[in-house]
Amino acid sequence: LAALALRAPRVPGPLAGRVPLARFRATAAAIRGHRPVQLLLAASLLRFSAGLAVGTWVAPWARLRFPGREAEFAVVKSFISGVGGTASAVVGGLVSDRLCEAGELCRLWVPVVGLALASLFWWLTLCAESFEAAMGLLLVQFLSAECWFGPTVAVIQSQLPAEVHGGAQGVFSVLMVGGNLAPLLIGVAQANGPLVAVLAAVPAALYAASAVAFALAMALCPHAAALEGDGGGPGLAADAEAGACAPRARARRSSFQRLQESLLQEAN
């Protein structure tokens, strides 16, 4: 929540002492009025949940699946997380920058494809017969799963006015707290069933659901921009068809300014 005040709007007069509240209300209003951004945040929550579930439970699974190779797993897993995760994040950002030449929303192809592959390769990792095959598949799974962060943040910020970017980033970061429920639920579920069965179902389903939510957001955003009532017209429809959604941000800026005016009137 502290991030909500990072880029507080310059509100004059009586509201000067109530900027954090104005910032929170403006951020909430911007997100509440933008269905694709809501889907992007929901997709991010699902992705955080999947990643935290894998990060928490992959070591207990490996210990049960390949007894006696705990030391090797620790070394390999450190390499996969550090090198594989970093490489995925960097490459995902570079690919999304190239894709955005065809429209800002095209960035979302990176998490859609990446998370769909992550779901598949996580399931294949659990089915691997040998330690070497399992670690190779886990590396591919990490390369697929960690490419989503940069494109997602870029698209969320492109869909909201600049005045609420800090608040939206704060909301996005807080979702990681909610994602911590997934490892807890897996712990409860595995008490009543085999761990491998629970891990085969839950993280894979979360990755797949996240990919679907990203795809829905990508499909809905141009439509939402075309239906925007503030300053619509042929230019807006053309931008929506191109997938840029830039007029959406201008419209949301106007909405934010109207919210500021109403807050000033209430204060007076």
C-alpha positions as CSV (number, residue, x, y, z in Angstrom):
1,L,0.0,0.0,0.0
2,A,2.9,2.3,0.5
3,A,3.5,2.3,-3.3
4,L,0.1,4.1,-3.7
5,A,1.8,7.3,-2.5
6,L,4.9,7.1,-4.7
7,R,3.6,9.3,-7.5
8,A,0.9,11.2,-5.7
9,P,-1.1,13.7,-7.8
10,R,-0.5,17.3,-7.3
11,V,-3.8,18.2,-5.7
12,P,-4.0,21.9,-4.6
13,G,-5.8,23.4,-1.7
14,P,-7.6,21.5,1.1
15,L,-6.8,18.1,-0.5
16,A,-3.1,18.6,-0.1
17,G,-3.1,16.8,3.3
18,R,-5.2,13.9,2.0
19,V,-3.2,12.9,-1.1
20,P,-2.8,9.2,-0.1
21,L,-6.6,8.8,0.2
22,A,-7.1,10.6,-3.1
23,R,-4.5,8.4,-4.7
24,F,-6.1,5.2,-3.4
25,R,-9.5,6.2,-4.6
26,A,-8.2,7.2,-8.0
27,T,-6.3,3.9,-8.4
28,A,-9.4,1.9,-7.3
29,A,-11.6,3.9,-9.7
30,A,-9.3,3.4,-12.6
31,I,-8.9,-0.4,-12.1
32,R,-12.7,-0.8,-11.4
33,G,-13.6,0.8,-14.6
34,H,-11.2,-1.2,-16.8
35,R,-12.2,-4.9,-17.2
36,P,-9.0,-5.9,-19.1
37,V,-6.8,-4.6,-16.3
38,Q,-8.8,-6.5,-13.8
39,L,-8.2,-9.7,-15.9
40,L,-4.5,-8.9,-16.0
41,L,-4.4,-8.6,-12.3
42,A,-6.3,-11.8,-11.9
43,A,-3.9,-13.5,-14.3
44,S,-1.0,-12.2,-12.3
45,L,-2.5,-13.5,-9.0
46,L,-2.8,-17.0,-10.7
47,R,0.8,-16.8,-11.9
48,F,2.2,-15.8,-8.6
49,S,0.2,-18.6,-7.0
50,A,1.7,-21.2,-9.5
51,G,5.2,-19.9,-9.1
52,L,5.1,-19.9,-5.3
53,A,3.6,-23.4,-5.3
54,V,6.4,-24.8,-7.5
55,G,9.1,-22.9,-5.6
56,T,7.9,-24.2,-2.2
57,W,7.1,-27.9,-3.1
58,V,9.6,-28.8,-5.8
59,A,12.3,-29.7,-3.3
60,P,10.1,-32.0,-1.2
61,W,8.9,-33.7,-4.4
62,A,12.5,-34.2,-5.6
63,R,13.5,-35.6,-2.2
64,L,10.8,-38.2,-2.4
65,R,11.2,-38.9,-6.1
66,F,15.0,-39.1,-6.2
67,P,16.2,-40.1,-2.7
68,G,19.9,-39.7,-2.1
69,R,20.3,-36.9,-4.7
70,E,19.4,-34.0,-2.5
71,A,22.8,-32.3,-2.8
72,E,22.8,-32.6,-6.6
73,F,19.2,-31.2,-6.7
74,A,20.2,-28.2,-4.5
75,V,23.0,-27.2,-7.0
76,V,20.9,-27.8,-10.1
77,K,17.9,-26.0,-8.7
78,S,20.0,-23.0,-7.8
79,F,21.3,-22.9,-11.4
80,I,17.8,-23.2,-12.8
81,S,16.3,-20.5,-10.6
82,G,19.2,-18.1,-11.0
83,V,20.4,-18.5,-14.6
84,G,17.2,-19.9,-16.1
85,G,14.9,-17.5,-14.4
86,T,17.0,-14.5,-15.2
87,A,17.4,-15.5,-18.9
88,S,13.7,-16.0,-19.2
89,A,12.9,-12.6,-17.8
90,V,15.4,-10.8,-20.0
91,V,14.4,-12.7,-23.2
92,G,10.7,-12.3,-22.4
93,G,11.2,-8.5,-22.2
94,L,13.2,-8.4,-25.4
95,V,10.6,-10.5,-27.3
96,S,7.7,-8.3,-26.0
97,D,9.5,-5.2,-27.1
98,R,9.7,-6.6,-30.6
99,L,6.1,-7.8,-30.5
100,C,4.8,-4.4,-29.4
101,E,5.8,-3.0,-32.8
102,A,2.6,-4.6,-34.0
103,G,0.6,-3.1,-31.0
104,E,1.1,-2.7,-27.3
105,L,-1.3,-5.6,-26.5
106,C,0.9,-8.0,-28.6
107,R,3.2,-8.1,-25.6
108,L,0.7,-10.4,-23.9
109,W,1.5,-13.2,-26.4
110,V,4.7,-13.7,-24.3
111,P,2.8,-14.7,-21.0
112,V,0.1,-16.5,-22.9
113,V,2.5,-18.8,-24.8
114,G,5.0,-19.0,-22.0
115,L,2.6,-20.0,-19.3
116,A,0.8,-22.5,-21.4
117,L,4.2,-24.2,-22.0
118,A,5.0,-23.9,-18.3
119,S,1.9,-25.9,-17.5
120,L,2.9,-28.6,-19.9
121,F,6.5,-28.8,-18.9
122,W,5.7,-28.9,-15.2
123,W,3.5,-31.9,-15.7
124,L,6.2,-33.5,-17.8
125,T,8.8,-32.8,-15.1
126,L,6.7,-34.8,-12.6
127,C,6.4,-37.7,-15.0
128,A,10.1,-37.9,-15.8
129,E,11.7,-41.3,-15.0
130,S,15.3,-40.1,-14.4
131,F,16.8,-37.3,-12.4
132,E,18.6,-35.8,-15.4
133,A,15.4,-35.8,-17.5
134,A,13.4,-34.2,-14.7
135,M,16.0,-31.4,-14.2
136,G,16.2,-30.7,-17.9
137,L,12.4,-30.4,-18.1
138,L,12.4,-28.3,-15.0
139,L,14.8,-25.9,-16.7
140,V,12.5,-25.6,-19.7
141,Q,9.6,-25.1,-17.4
142,F,11.4,-22.1,-15.7
143,L,12.4,-20.7,-19.1
144,S,8.8,-20.7,-20.1
145,A,7.3,-19.5,-16.8
146,E,9.5,-16.5,-15.9
147,C,9.0,-14.5,-19.1
148,W,5.7,-12.9,-18.0
149,F,6.6,-10.2,-15.6
150,G,8.0,-7.4,-17.8
151,P,5.3,-7.6,-20.5
152,T,2.5,-7.7,-17.9
153,V,3.7,-4.6,-16.1
154,A,4.2,-2.7,-19.4
155,V,0.7,-3.5,-20.6
156,I,-1.0,-2.6,-17.3
157,Q,0.7,0.7,-17.3
158,S,-0.2,1.3,-20.9
159,Q,-3.9,0.9,-20.1
160,L,-4.1,3.3,-17.1
161,P,-3.3,7.0,-16.8
162,A,0.1,8.0,-15.6
163,E,-1.3,9.4,-12.4
164,V,-2.2,6.0,-11.1
165,H,0.8,4.0,-12.3
166,G,2.4,3.9,-8.8
167,G,-0.9,2.8,-7.2
168,A,-1.4,0.1,-9.9
169,Q,2.1,-1.2,-9.4
170,G,1.4,-1.3,-5.6
171,V,-1.7,-3.4,-6.2
172,F,0.2,-5.7,-8.6
173,S,2.9,-6.2,-6.0
174,V,0.4,-7.0,-3.2
175,L,-0.9,-9.9,-5.3
176,M,2.2,-11.8,-4.4
177,V,0.9,-12.0,-0.8
178,G,-2.3,-13.7,-2.1
179,G,-0.2,-16.1,-4.1
180,N,1.2,-17.5,-0.9
181,L,-2.1,-19.2,-0.2
182,A,-1.3,-21.8,-2.9
183,P,1.6,-23.5,-1.2
184,L,-0.5,-23.6,2.0
185,L,-3.4,-25.2,0.3
186,I,-1.1,-27.8,-1.3
187,G,0.2,-28.6,2.1
188,V,-3.3,-29.2,3.4
189,A,-4.3,-31.2,0.3
190,Q,-1.2,-33.5,0.3
191,A,-2.1,-34.6,3.9
192,N,-5.0,-36.4,2.3
193,G,-3.4,-37.7,-0.9
194,P,-0.1,-38.3,-2.7
195,L,2.0,-35.2,-3.0
196,V,2.8,-35.9,-6.7
197,A,-0.9,-36.1,-7.6
198,V,-1.5,-32.7,-5.9
199,L,1.5,-31.1,-7.6
200,A,0.5,-32.5,-11.0
201,A,-2.9,-30.9,-10.7
202,V,-2.6,-27.6,-8.8
203,P,0.4,-25.7,-10.3
204,A,-0.3,-26.9,-13.8
205,A,-3.9,-25.8,-13.5
206,L,-2.8,-22.4,-12.2
207,Y,-0.4,-21.8,-15.0
208,A,-3.0,-22.8,-17.6
209,A,-5.7,-20.6,-16.0
210,S,-3.3,-17.7,-15.9
211,A,-2.5,-18.1,-19.6
212,V,-6.3,-18.1,-20.4
213,A,-6.8,-15.0,-18.3
214,F,-4.0,-13.2,-20.2
215,A,-5.5,-14.2,-23.5
216,L,-8.9,-12.9,-22.4
217,A,-7.4,-9.6,-21.4
218,M,-5.7,-9.3,-24.7
219,A,-8.9,-10.0,-26.6
220,L,-11.1,-7.7,-24.5
221,C,-8.8,-4.6,-24.4
222,P,-9.3,-3.4,-28.0
223,H,-13.1,-4.0,-27.6
224,A,-13.1,-2.0,-24.4
225,A,-11.2,0.8,-26.1
226,A,-13.6,0.9,-29.0
227,L,-16.6,1.2,-26.6
228,E,-15.0,4.0,-24.6
229,G,-17.5,6.9,-24.5
230,D,-15.1,9.7,-23.8
231,G,-13.8,11.2,-27.1
232,G,-14.7,8.3,-29.3
233,G,-14.7,8.3,-33.0
234,P,-13.0,6.8,-36.1
235,G,-9.5,7.4,-34.7
236,L,-10.3,5.5,-31.5
237,A,-11.7,2.6,-33.4
238,A,-8.6,2.5,-35.6
239,D,-6.3,2.5,-32.6
240,A,-8.4,-0.2,-31.0
241,E,-8.2,-2.4,-34.1
242,A,-4.4,-1.9,-34.1
243,G,-4.3,-3.1,-30.5
244,A,-2.6,0.1,-29.2
245,C,-5.3,1.2,-26.8
246,A,-3.6,4.5,-26.3
247,P,-6.8,6.5,-26.4
248,R,-8.0,4.4,-23.5
249,A,-5.3,6.0,-21.3
250,R,-6.3,9.5,-22.4
251,A,-9.9,8.7,-21.5
252,R,-8.8,7.4,-18.1
253,R,-6.8,10.6,-17.6
254,S,-10.0,12.6,-18.1
255,S,-11.8,10.3,-15.6
256,F,-9.0,10.9,-13.1
257,Q,-9.3,14.6,-13.5
258,R,-13.0,14.5,-12.9
259,L,-12.4,12.5,-9.7
260,Q,-9.9,15.2,-8.6
261,E,-12.5,17.9,-9.2
262,S,-15.2,16.0,-7.3
263,L,-12.8,15.5,-4.3
264,L,-12.0,19.2,-4.3
265,Q,-15.7,20.1,-4.3
266,E,-16.3,17.7,-1.3
267,A,-13.4,19.3,0.5
268,N,-14.8,22.8,-0.1
